[in-house]
Amino acid sequence: TAHVRRDVTALNNISMEAQNVTIITLNGQVTLLGPVGSAEEKSLIGSIAKRIARSPKSVHNNLEVKPPATTSN
């Protein structure tokens, strides 16, 4: 968990939501939870977790792409 968190927070070009995703590691399984700003962020964080876990099957990417905020005038 700490290694995934370190690599995610080291990214400068991701949203605040993406930097604060929940990372749970239990019995060698990594689960990613929470909102991210784009599909690219979801994929990037998933790739980091898979690289560190060394097994794509050990990562459950349950991150949700948050729709962009709309402003009303």
N, C-alpha and C positions, 0 to 999 in steps of 0.2 A: 504494500500500500504506500509506504513512504517513498519508494523509488518512482512509482507512477505519479504520485502527487508532486514530487520534485520536478520531474520532467514536464508535467502539465503547467505548473506555475512558472516555469522558466520560459514558456512561450510568451512573446510580447504582442503577438498579433491576434489574440483571441479575446472574446468577450469576457466580462466579469463573471457572467453565469458559468461559462465554460471553465474558468479558473477555479470555480467553487463547486464543481460536481462532487458527488459523493462516491467514494471509492471504497468498496468493501472487499476484503480478502479473507476467505474462510476455506480451509482444507485445500489450498492450492487453486481455488476458483476465485476469479476477480469479477465483481459485479460493478458496473458503472451506472449511476442513477443521477437524475436531475435534468434541468433544462440547459440547452446550449443555443447559441445564436444562429447556427446554420448547419446544414448537412455536412459541410466541410469540417467544421469543428467536431462533430460527432465522429466522423471518420478518422480524423487526426488523433483524437484522444483514444479511440479504439485501437488504432495502430500502435500507439505508445504502450498501451496495456498489453497488447499481444506480443510486442517485442520483449517487454520485461518479463511477462509470464512464460515466454518461450513456447507457448502452445495456443494457437487460435481457439481451440476447443475449450480452453480454460477461461475464456473471457466472455462475459455476458454483457453486451453493450445495450443497456436499456435507457440510454440518453434520449431525451425528447427535444426535437427542434422546436424552439419557441418562435411563434409567429412574430414578425416585426411589430413593434409598437406603432400604433396609428395616433396621429394628433388631430384633434378636431379644432377648427378655428371658428 
